[in-house]
Amino acid sequence: MKKIVITLFLVGICVSGFAQEKSESSHKKNELKINMSNLVVFKWMDIAYERIINEEASLGVSVLISLDPTIDGLDEYRTFSVTPYYRHFFSDKYAQGFFVEAFGMLHSGKDYSYLYTDFPPYDSVAIENNYTDLAVGISAGAKFVTKRGFVAEFYFGIGRDLLNNSDIEVVGRGGISIGYRFQ
């Protein structure tokens, strides 16, 4: 009788071990997203890929390209950026819920400086300067994932330029993104 009980106990442990391993690997670990608010408000194409590391963490990269470099508004001079990021989630659900993000941003764009004449006709001339700068920052937000893999998230963050190559000292990061989580 002892042998049967011990055998059943060991079989139960093995089955539960395989079940846990299977459920862990059955989670979808890749996401592809587009930041809809940047597209609508700023005419920026902002696409992100994110890889889930475990239930609490993920790594990602976002690429932003300006579709209309003449647009005025918040941070209007940025025309391109690549932003790698790390997210840590604070939820019981697998890689979703409230998160805090650390990011780095390599960005480029155009600055304008003006030369003014001291004599009539007191005219000014705009001089266009291209720049590339590196920023680091932090963001916070929330991510929601449906059972079928649809992803919606919102986040907001701020970073500081390190190289001082542009007139912009502070960069923003944020928006409302939608996407899909897949295997």
N, CA and C of each residue as an Amber inpcrd file, in Angstrom:
protein
   549
   0.8150000  -1.1890000   0.0000000   0.0000000   0.0000000   0.0000000
   0.8700000   1.2670000   0.0000000   1.9730000   1.2360000   0.7860000
   2.8660000   2.3830000   0.8410000   3.4390000   2.6870000  -0.5380000
   3.8040000   1.6600000  -1.2910000   4.3850000   1.8480000  -2.6140000
   3.3880000   2.5190000  -3.5560000   2.1300000   2.1410000  -3.4590000
   1.0960000   2.7360000  -4.3200000   0.9080000   4.2100000  -3.9710000
   0.8360000   4.5150000  -2.6910000   0.6570000   5.9090000  -2.2480000
   1.8610000   6.7560000  -2.6590000   3.0660000   6.2310000  -2.4590000
   4.2840000   6.9590000  -2.8320000   4.3380000   7.1460000  -4.3410000
   3.9820000   6.1200000  -5.1040000   3.9740000   6.2130000  -6.5650000
   2.9570000   7.2610000  -7.0300000   1.7480000   7.2300000  -6.4680000
   0.7230000   8.2220000  -6.8260000   1.1660000   9.6340000  -6.4430000
   1.8150000   9.7560000  -5.2950000   2.3140000  11.0620000  -4.8590000
   3.3580000  11.6120000  -5.8320000   4.3030000  10.7640000  -6.2300000
   5.3480000  11.1810000  -7.1690000   4.7680000  11.5020000  -8.5470000
   3.8100000  10.7090000  -9.0000000   3.1550000  10.9820000 -10.2780000
   2.4210000  12.3170000 -10.2060000   1.7470000  12.5690000  -9.0920000
   1.0390000  13.8420000  -8.9080000   1.9790000  15.0380000  -8.9420000
   3.1380000  14.9060000  -8.3050000   4.1280000  15.9890000  -8.3220000
   4.6410000  16.2190000  -9.7340000   4.9310000  15.1390000 -10.4420000
   5.4280000  15.2780000 -11.8210000   4.3890000  15.9260000 -12.7190000
   3.1390000  15.4990000 -12.6020000   2.0720000  16.0620000 -13.4430000
   1.8720000  17.5390000 -13.1280000   1.8590000  17.8850000 -11.8290000
   1.6790000  19.3000000 -11.4920000   2.8760000  20.1280000 -11.9360000
   4.0730000  19.5500000 -11.8890000   5.2600000  20.2580000 -12.3760000
   5.1830000  20.5200000 -13.8630000   4.7470000  19.5250000 -14.6370000
   4.5890000  19.7210000 -16.0790000   3.4580000  20.6940000 -16.3740000
   2.3960000  20.6570000 -15.6000000   1.2740000  21.5750000 -15.8270000
   1.7100000  23.0100000 -15.5900000   2.4960000  23.2480000 -14.5450000
   2.9780000  24.6020000 -14.2900000   3.9150000  25.0560000 -15.3870000
   4.7790000  24.1740000 -15.8580000   5.7080000  24.5230000 -16.9170000
   4.9510000  24.8480000 -18.1960000   3.9110000  24.0610000 -18.4810000
   3.1370000  24.3060000 -19.6880000   2.3830000  25.6320000 -19.5960000
   1.7750000  25.9100000 -18.4370000   1.0060000  27.1510000 -18.3130000
   1.9210000  28.3660000 -18.4100000   3.1440000  28.2780000 -17.8930000
   4.0910000  29.3850000 -17.9970000   4.4900000  29.6310000 -19.4500000
   4.7330000  28.5490000 -20.1980000   5.1660000  28.7170000 -21.5810000
   4.0010000  29.0280000 -22.5160000   2.7550000  28.8110000 -22.0510000
   1.6020000  29.0620000 -22.9130000   1.2710000  30.5530000 -23.0030000
   1.8710000  31.3690000 -22.1700000   1.6260000  32.8120000 -22.2400000
   2.2460000  33.3870000 -23.5080000   1.5130000  34.2920000 -24.1140000
   2.0280000  34.9770000 -25.2930000   3.0670000  35.9870000 -24.8330000
   4.1770000  36.0930000 -25.5470000   5.3040000  36.8910000 -25.0690000
   5.7050000  38.0450000 -25.9840000   5.0420000  38.2520000 -27.0970000
   5.4040000  39.3160000 -28.0290000   4.2230000  40.2510000 -28.2410000
   4.5230000  41.5320000 -28.3750000   3.4830000  42.5240000 -28.6490000
   3.9510000  43.4520000 -29.7540000   3.0180000  43.8260000 -30.6040000
   3.2390000  44.8290000 -31.6250000   2.1480000  45.8710000 -31.4550000
   2.5480000  47.1610000 -31.3170000   1.5960000  48.2180000 -30.9870000
   1.8440000  49.4620000 -31.8330000   0.8010000  50.2770000 -31.9580000
   0.9110000  51.5800000 -32.5930000   0.3130000  52.6170000 -31.6400000
   1.0250000  53.7160000 -31.4840000   0.5760000  54.8020000 -30.6120000
  -0.4040000  55.6730000 -31.3990000  -1.6770000  55.4840000 -31.1450000
  -2.7230000  56.1710000 -31.9030000  -2.7830000  57.6630000 -31.5800000
  -2.5330000  58.0530000 -30.3550000  -2.6030000  59.4770000 -30.0110000
  -1.5080000  60.2710000 -30.7150000  -0.3070000  59.7070000 -30.8330000
   0.7580000  60.4010000 -31.5750000   0.4210000  60.5110000 -33.0500000
  -0.2190000  59.4940000 -33.5960000  -0.5940000  59.5240000 -35.0110000
  -1.6640000  60.5840000 -35.2670000  -2.6650000  60.6510000 -34.4170000
  -3.7770000  61.5800000 -34.6230000  -3.3850000  63.0160000 -34.2840000
  -2.7400000  63.2290000 -33.1510000  -2.4590000  64.5890000 -32.6760000
  -1.2350000  65.1960000 -33.3440000  -0.1310000  64.4490000 -33.4300000
   1.1370000  65.0130000 -33.8940000   1.5440000  64.5900000 -35.2990000
   0.8070000  63.6780000 -35.9110000   1.1740000  63.1030000 -37.2070000
   2.5420000  62.4240000 -37.1290000   2.7200000  61.6410000 -36.0490000
   3.9120000  60.8350000 -35.8660000   3.5250000  59.3700000 -35.9760000
   4.2600000  58.6010000 -36.7620000   4.0860000  57.1560000 -36.7960000
   4.9730000  56.5990000 -35.6980000   4.3520000  56.0570000 -34.6550000
   5.0610000  55.5560000 -33.4800000   4.6880000  54.0900000 -33.2950000
   5.5990000  53.1890000 -33.6910000   5.3640000  51.7460000 -33.6360000
   6.2970000  51.1410000 -32.6010000   5.7630000  50.1910000 -31.8040000
   6.5560000  49.5860000 -30.7410000   6.4650000  48.0670000 -30.7960000
   7.5830000  47.4300000 -30.4590000   7.6340000  45.9820000 -30.2430000
   8.0470000  45.7660000 -28.7950000   7.3420000  44.8560000 -28.1170000
   7.6490000  44.5810000 -26.7190000   7.7400000  43.0750000 -26.5100000
   8.7510000  42.6430000 -25.7710000   8.9620000  41.2270000 -25.4520000
   8.7620000  41.0470000 -23.9540000   7.8340000  40.1580000 -23.5850000
   7.5560000  39.8770000 -22.1850000   8.6610000  38.9600000 -21.6560000
   9.3150000  39.3730000 -20.5810000  10.3720000  38.5710000 -19.9650000
   9.7540000  37.5590000 -18.9960000   8.8840000  38.0370000 -18.1170000
   8.1660000  37.1910000 -17.1750000   6.8800000  37.9150000 -16.7750000
   6.1990000  37.4320000 -15.7290000   4.9140000  38.0170000 -15.3590000
   5.0230000  39.4540000 -14.8620000   6.2180000  39.9140000 -14.5080000
   6.3910000  41.2550000 -13.9590000   7.1870000  42.2050000 -14.8320000
   7.8290000  41.7420000 -15.9100000   8.7690000  42.5990000 -16.6320000
   8.7070000  42.3850000 -18.1360000   9.0750000  43.4480000 -18.8500000
   9.1700000  43.3590000 -20.3060000  10.2220000  44.3450000 -20.7990000
  10.7270000  44.0730000 -22.0000000  11.6480000  44.9580000 -22.7010000
  11.0110000  45.3260000 -24.0310000  11.2310000  46.5560000 -24.4720000
  10.6540000  46.9530000 -25.7440000  11.4700000  48.0230000 -26.4240000
  11.0690000  48.3110000 -27.6570000  11.6810000  49.3960000 -28.4120000
  10.5870000  50.0510000 -29.2370000  10.6370000  51.3610000 -29.2830000
   9.6650000  52.1480000 -30.0270000  10.4050000  52.9900000 -31.0550000
   9.8480000  53.0710000 -32.2640000  10.4330000  53.8870000 -33.3260000
   9.3930000  54.9200000 -33.7430000   9.7900000  56.1810000 -33.7170000
   8.9000000  57.2910000 -34.0520000   9.4510000  58.0140000 -35.2720000
   8.5820000  58.2360000 -36.2590000   8.9460000  58.9700000 -37.4680000
   7.8890000  60.0360000 -37.7030000   8.3200000  61.2570000 -37.9220000
   7.3880000  62.3430000 -38.1940000   6.8570000  62.2300000 -39.6160000
   5.5480000  62.2740000 -39.7570000   4.9270000  62.2420000 -41.0800000
   4.7630000  63.6410000 -41.6600000   4.8440000  64.6610000 -40.7970000
   4.7100000  66.0520000 -41.2300000   5.6600000  66.9130000 -40.4060000
   6.8950000  67.1220000 -40.8640000   7.8740000  67.8710000 -40.0710000
   7.5430000  69.3560000 -39.9140000   6.5160000  69.8610000 -40.5720000
   6.1740000  71.2760000 -40.4510000   5.1440000  71.5400000 -39.3620000
   4.6740000  70.5050000 -38.6650000   3.6150000  70.6740000 -37.6700000
   4.1300000  71.4510000 -36.4570000   3.3020000  72.3250000 -35.9220000
   3.6220000  73.0790000 -34.7100000   2.9320000  72.4230000 -33.5270000
   3.5010000  72.5980000 -32.3530000   2.9000000  72.0490000 -31.1490000
   3.9640000  71.5650000 -30.1930000   3.5490000  70.7340000 -29.2730000
   4.4360000  70.1910000 -28.2620000   5.5380000  69.3720000 -28.9210000
   6.7800000  69.7200000 -28.6610000   7.9380000  68.9780000 -29.1780000
   7.9000000  68.8490000 -30.7000000   7.5240000  69.9540000 -31.3700000
   7.3010000  69.8960000 -32.8210000   8.5640000  69.6850000 -33.6320000
   9.7220000  69.8740000 -33.0520000  10.9520000  69.8010000 -33.8340000
  11.5060000  68.3930000 -33.9600000  10.9940000  67.4410000 -33.1610000
  11.4950000  66.0650000 -33.2380000  10.9670000  65.4140000 -34.5190000
  11.8710000  64.8300000 -35.3110000  11.4610000  64.1790000 -36.5520000
  11.7090000  62.6710000 -36.5310000  12.5400000  62.1960000 -35.6030000
  12.8300000  60.7700000 -35.5270000  13.3240000  60.4340000 -34.1260000
  12.9270000  59.2560000 -33.6240000  13.4930000  58.7790000 -32.3610000
  13.3980000  57.2630000 -32.2810000  14.3700000  56.6870000 -31.5710000
  14.3790000  55.2740000 -31.2220000  14.4410000  55.2200000 -29.7080000
  13.4870000  54.4990000 -29.0990000  13.3550000  54.5080000 -27.6520000
  13.2960000  53.0920000 -27.0980000  14.4060000  52.5460000 -26.6060000
  14.3420000  51.2740000 -25.8820000  13.8360000  51.5250000 -24.4600000
  13.0800000  50.5400000 -23.9170000  12.5310000  50.7310000 -22.5770000
  12.4190000  49.4040000 -21.8360000  12.3760000  49.5260000 -20.5080000
  12.1540000  48.3990000 -19.6080000  10.9330000  48.7340000 -18.7650000
  10.0010000  47.7970000 -18.6580000   8.7960000  48.0080000 -17.8560000
   8.7170000  46.9770000 -16.7400000   8.2580000  47.4680000 -15.5860000
   7.9930000  46.5780000 -14.4570000   6.5260000  46.7390000 -14.0850000
   5.7870000  45.6070000 -14.0330000   4.3500000  45.6220000 -13.7880000
   4.0490000  45.3280000 -12.3220000   3.0110000  45.9880000 -11.7990000
   2.5900000  45.8160000 -10.4150000   1.1460000  45.3180000 -10.4070000
   0.9700000  44.0520000 -10.7930000  -0.3630000  43.4820000 -10.8880000
  -0.2750000  41.9780000 -10.7010000  -1.4000000  41.3660000 -10.3460000
  -1.4510000  39.9080000 -10.2390000  -1.5960000  39.2610000 -11.6060000
  -1.9510000  40.0330000 -12.6170000  -2.1320000  39.4960000 -13.9610000
  -0.7950000  39.4500000 -14.6860000  -0.7100000  38.5770000 -15.6720000
   0.5370000  38.3380000 -16.3880000   0.8930000  39.5280000 -17.2850000
   1.9340000  40.2900000 -16.9200000   2.4840000  41.4130000 -17.7020000
   1.4080000  42.3940000 -18.1520000   0.5940000  42.8100000 -17.2080000
  -0.3840000  43.8530000 -17.4860000  -0.7570000  44.5560000 -16.1950000
  -1.5200000  45.6250000 -16.3170000  -1.8830000  46.4400000 -15.1690000
  -0.9750000  47.6550000 -15.0900000  -0.8710000  48.2350000 -13.9060000
  -0.0440000  49.4260000 -13.6850000   1.4260000  49.0700000 -13.8860000
   2.1730000  49.9760000 -14.5440000   3.6020000  49.7420000 -14.7380000
   4.3870000  51.0390000 -14.5850000   5.6790000  50.8650000 -14.3080000
   6.6490000  51.9510000 -14.3120000   7.7000000  51.5660000 -15.3440000
   8.1570000  52.5530000 -16.0920000   9.0560000  52.3030000 -17.2180000
  10.2800000  53.2080000 -17.1270000  11.4460000  52.6420000 -17.3950000
  12.6700000  53.4240000 -17.5840000  12.9960000  53.3750000 -19.0680000
  13.3560000  54.5140000 -19.6430000  13.6260000  54.5300000 -21.0800000
  14.8490000  55.3790000 -21.4040000  15.4120000  55.0920000 -22.5660000
  16.4400000  55.9100000 -23.1810000  15.8960000  56.3270000 -24.5430000
  16.2310000  57.5040000 -24.9960000  15.6970000  57.9770000 -26.2790000
  16.8060000  58.6400000 -27.0830000  17.0940000  58.0660000 -28.2400000
  17.9820000  58.6990000 -29.2070000  17.0690000  59.4020000 -30.1970000
  17.1340000  60.7130000 -30.2460000  16.2080000  61.4510000 -31.0980000
  16.9360000  62.5100000 -31.9040000  16.3470000  62.8170000 -33.0490000
  16.9110000  63.8510000 -33.9180000  15.7860000  64.7300000 -34.4150000
  16.1790000  65.8900000 -34.8870000  15.1890000  66.8370000 -35.3780000
  15.8390000  68.0990000 -35.8720000  15.0420000  69.1630000 -35.8790000
  15.5130000  70.4580000 -36.3730000  15.2470000  71.5390000 -35.3380000
  16.2510000  72.3470000 -35.1000000  16.1240000  73.5580000 -34.2860000
  16.2250000  74.7610000 -35.2150000  15.6360000  75.8380000 -34.8090000
  15.7190000  77.0640000 -35.6020000  16.2870000  78.1720000 -34.7320000
  17.2520000  78.8910000 -35.2700000  17.7690000  80.0870000 -34.6100000
  17.5500000  81.2640000 -35.5610000  17.4950000  82.4440000 -35.0000000
  17.1590000  83.6200000 -35.8040000  18.2480000  84.6790000 -35.6790000
  18.6090000  85.2650000 -36.8010000  19.5380000  86.3890000 -36.8370000
  18.7270000  87.6530000 -37.1070000  18.9650000  88.6610000 -36.2960000
  18.2460000  89.9260000 -36.4460000  19.2250000  91.0160000 -36.8710000
  18.7880000  91.8680000 -37.7330000  19.6230000  92.9980000 -38.1610000
  19.3380000  94.1920000 -37.2570000  20.3960000  94.9610000 -36.9990000
  20.2610000  96.1310000 -36.1370000  19.9600000  97.4100000 -36.9160000
  19.7800000  97.3020000 -38.1820000  19.5380000  98.4780000 -39.0110000
  18.3110000  98.2150000 -39.8810000  17.7270000  99.2740000 -40.3850000
  16.5150000  99.0990000 -41.2090000  16.8050000  98.1830000 -42.3810000
  15.9350000  97.3080000 -42.7340000  14.5250000  97.1620000 -42.3560000
  14.2880000  96.2890000 -41.1340000  15.2660000  96.0680000 -40.2580000
  15.1210000  95.2820000 -39.0280000  14.4970000  93.9160000 -39.3170000
  15.1590000  93.2050000 -40.1490000  14.6630000  91.9140000 -40.6170000
  15.2870000  90.7790000 -39.8020000  14.6920000  89.6020000 -39.8850000
  15.2530000  88.4200000 -39.2310000  15.3680000  87.3000000 -40.2620000
  16.3740000  86.4710000 -40.0540000  16.6040000  85.3320000 -40.9390000
  16.6150000  84.0780000 -40.0800000  15.8040000  83.0820000 -40.4650000
  15.7580000  81.8150000 -39.7350000  16.8480000  80.8900000 -40.2600000
  17.5950000  80.3030000 -39.3350000  18.6470000  79.3520000 -39.6870000
  18.2450000  77.9970000 -39.1170000  18.1790000  76.9910000 -39.9820000
  17.7850000  75.6510000 -39.5760000  19.0170000  74.8610000 -39.1600000
  18.9630000  74.2510000 -37.9830000  20.0530000  73.4230000 -37.4630000
  19.5260000  72.0250000 -37.1800000  20.1710000  71.0070000 -37.7170000
  19.8140000  69.6250000 -37.4040000  20.5560000  69.1990000 -36.1420000
  19.9020000  68.3680000 -35.3190000  20.5350000  67.8980000 -34.0890000
  20.2320000  66.4180000 -33.8710000  21.0640000  65.7820000 -33.0650000
  20.8280000  64.4400000 -32.5460000  21.1910000  64.4790000 -31.0720000
  20.2940000  63.9320000 -30.2230000  20.5310000  63.9790000 -28.7910000
  20.0930000  62.6700000 -28.1450000  20.5330000  62.4710000 -26.9270000
  20.2240000  61.2730000 -26.1590000  19.5740000  61.6890000 -24.8570000
  18.4380000  61.0720000 -24.5420000  17.7230000  61.3890000 -23.3120000
  17.4800000  60.1080000 -22.5240000  17.3680000  60.2450000 -21.2110000
  16.9270000  59.1600000 -20.3330000  15.7570000  59.6800000 -19.5200000
  14.8330000  58.7640000 -19.1880000  13.6680000  59.2110000 -18.4490000
  12.8890000  58.0730000 -17.8340000  11.7350000  58.4360000 -17.3010000
  10.8660000  57.4940000 -16.6130000   9.4250000  57.7730000 -17.0180000
   8.6400000  56.7080000 -17.1130000   7.2230000  56.8050000 -17.4610000
   6.4070000  55.9450000 -16.5140000   5.1070000  56.1960000 -16.4860000
   4.1640000  55.3710000 -15.7400000   2.9080000  55.2250000 -16.5800000
   2.2260000  54.1070000 -16.4070000   1.0140000  53.8920000 -17.1690000
   0.3300000  52.6000000 -16.7880000  -0.6040000  52.1790000 -17.6490000
  -1.3440000  50.9420000 -17.4160000  -1.5740000  50.2360000 -18.7430000
  -1.5540000  48.9100000 -18.6930000  -1.7740000  48.0850000 -19.8780000
  -2.9090000  47.1120000 -19.5910000  -3.7740000  46.9410000 -20.5960000
  -4.8870000  46.0180000 -20.4900000  -4.8170000  45.0490000 -21.6700000
  -5.0160000  43.7480000 -21.4070000  -4.9190000  42.7210000 -22.4400000
  -6.1590000  41.8400000 -22.3590000  -6.8220000  41.6330000 -23.4970000
  -7.9710000  40.7450000 -23.5310000  -7.5060000  39.2930000 -23.6490000
  -8.4290000  38.3600000 -23.4760000  -8.0970000  36.9350000 -23.5740000
  -7.6090000  36.5680000 -24.9730000  -8.0620000  37.2840000 -25.9740000
  -7.6670000  36.9850000 -27.3480000  -6.3960000  37.7340000 -27.7830000
  -5.8230000  38.5550000 -26.9020000  -4.5450000  39.1780000 -27.2050000
  -4.5900000  40.6400000 -27.6040000  -5.7730000  41.2640000 -27.6430000
  -5.8520000  42.6890000 -27.9600000  -5.2660000  43.4870000 -26.7970000
  -4.3950000  44.4450000 -27.0990000  -3.7030000  45.2400000 -26.0820000
  -4.1080000  46.7060000 -26.2010000  -4.3910000  47.3190000 -25.0800000
  -4.6090000  48.7660000 -25.0090000  -3.8090000  49.2770000 -23.8190000
  -3.1060000  50.3860000 -24.0230000  -2.3110000  50.9450000 -22.9310000
  -2.2710000  52.4550000 -23.0350000  -2.0660000  53.0770000 -21.8920000
  -1.8050000  54.5100000 -21.8620000  -0.6470000  54.7480000 -20.9000000
   0.1570000  55.7430000 -21.2280000   1.3390000  56.0250000 -20.4120000
   1.7720000  57.4610000 -20.6480000   2.5310000  57.9740000 -19.6800000
   3.0900000  59.3140000 -19.7860000   4.4230000  59.3280000 -19.0760000
   5.4080000  59.9900000 -19.7000000   6.7270000  60.0680000 -19.0890000
   7.4780000  61.3000000 -19.5210000   8.5890000  61.5140000 -18.8580000
   9.4160000  62.6800000 -19.1330000  10.8780000  62.2680000 -19.0070000
  11.7180000  62.8760000 -19.8440000  13.1400000  62.5670000 -19.8150000
  13.9770000  63.8200000 -19.9930000  15.2520000  63.7020000 -19.7020000
  16.1860000  64.8220000 -19.7840000  17.2330000  64.5190000 -20.8420000
  17.4870000  65.4960000 -21.7270000  18.5610000  65.3650000 -22.7130000
  19.9170000  65.4130000 -22.0150000  20.8300000  64.5680000 -22.4660000
  22.1430000  64.4810000 -21.8350000  23.2380000  65.2040000 -22.6090000
  23.1050000  65.3040000 -23.9220000  24.1910000  65.8350000 -24.7380000
  24.0800000  67.3330000 -25.0140000  22.9430000  67.9250000 -24.7370000
  22.7060000  69.3600000 -24.9520000  23.0050000  69.7930000 -26.3810000
  22.6490000  68.9510000 -27.3400000  22.8460000  69.2950000 -28.7470000
  21.6870000  70.0950000 -29.3210000  20.5960000  70.2060000 -28.5880000
  19.4380000  70.9470000 -29.0920000  18.9780000  71.9490000 -28.0460000
  18.0220000  72.7800000 -28.4340000  17.4360000  73.7320000 -27.4930000
  16.4620000  73.0430000 -26.5410000  16.0660000  71.8270000 -26.8720000
  15.1190000  71.0790000 -26.0520000  15.8900000  70.4060000 -24.9220000
  15.5550000  70.7230000 -23.6840000  16.2230000  70.0960000 -22.5530000
  15.4390000  68.9030000 -22.0230000  14.1210000  68.9300000 -22.2140000
  13.2460000  67.8980000 -21.6830000  12.4520000  67.2870000 -22.8300000
  12.3540000  65.9530000 -22.8540000  11.5620000  65.2710000 -23.8720000
  10.3790000  64.5860000 -23.2060000   9.3040000  64.4920000 -23.9420000
   8.1170000  63.8060000 -23.4550000   7.9540000  62.4610000 -24.1260000
   7.2940000  61.5730000 -23.4200000   6.9670000  60.2550000 -23.9740000
   5.6000000  59.8990000 -23.4330000   4.7110000  59.4910000 -24.3120000
   3.4000000  59.1000000 -23.8280000   2.4230000  58.8630000 -24.9420000
   1.2220000  58.4820000 -24.5390000   0.1700000  58.2890000 -25.5060000
  -0.7690000  57.1640000 -25.1430000  -1.6170000  56.8620000 -26.1020000
  -2.5570000  55.7530000 -26.0110000  -2.2490000  54.8240000 -27.1710000
  -1.8750000  53.6000000 -26.8540000  -1.4770000  52.6320000 -27.8750000
  -2.4530000  51.4660000 -27.9100000  -2.6130000  50.9190000 -29.1080000
  -3.3670000  49.6830000 -29.2660000  -2.4980000  48.7020000 -30.0420000
  -2.7210000  47.4230000 -29.8200000  -1.9060000  46.4300000 -30.4940000
  -2.3870000  45.0410000 -30.2420000  -1.4760000  44.0880000 -30.4520000
  -1.8150000  42.6720000 -30.3360000  -0.6660000  41.9140000 -29.6840000
  -1.0170000  41.0310000 -28.7510000  -0.0370000  40.1590000 -28.0930000
  -0.1100000  38.7880000 -28.7600000   1.0350000  38.2770000 -29.1600000
   1.0690000  37.0150000 -29.8800000   2.2070000  36.1390000 -29.3910000
   2.2110000  34.8990000 -29.8430000   3.2030000  33.9090000 -29.4190000
   4.5420000  34.2870000 -29.9440000
